[in-house]
Amino acid sequence: MIAQGRVHKYGDNVDTDVIIPARYLNTSKHDELAAHCMEDIDAGFISRVKAGDIMVANKNFGCGSSREHAPIAIKASGISCVIASTFARIFYRNAINIGLAILECDEAARDINADDEIRVDFETGVIENLTTGKEYKAEPFPPFIQNIIEKGGLLNSIKERL
């Protein structure tokens, strides 16, 4: 599985209230959540994001409340992968459950800039910055998590097995 796209870059401690503000939690429709993704930290995000783009952030991405709306909004906006130095534990689990690919790689998170074009190989964990030519190595997901992401989430993965 490969993802390739343009980078949307954020800093430390991007919390779930900024990813999807609480005032929009009255819906569970993915497209409505996506329409407001990141608007309090980056008002132009939704007009710039394209399917396949990649979000990069520093440490503690997804901190705050445990709402699964946050990774849903990111995935529904078109983001194919989030790379960060570290993730909040509950966000990490929620992202896997809904099939949003996420990778921890501190060096990549620090070095990669907004608007860089990057490619991510989920099988090997290699992150390639096509803009600078630099490569980074993240820990790849084990096969069972790769399967969850490929199937679009935990429930889809389970349904297929039954």
HUUR-V308750 format. One record per helix or strand. SS is the DSSP state (2 for helix, 1 for strand). FROM is the first residue (numbers start at 0). LEN is the number of residues. If there is no record, write none. Layout:
SS;FROM;LEN
SS;FROM;LEN
//
This chain:
1;1;8
1;14;1
2;15;4
2;21;3
2;29;5
2;44;4
1;53;4
1;60;1
1;62;1
2;68;9
1;80;4
1;86;1
2;88;10
1;100;4
2;105;6
1;116;5
1;125;4
1;134;3
2;142;8
2;153;8
//
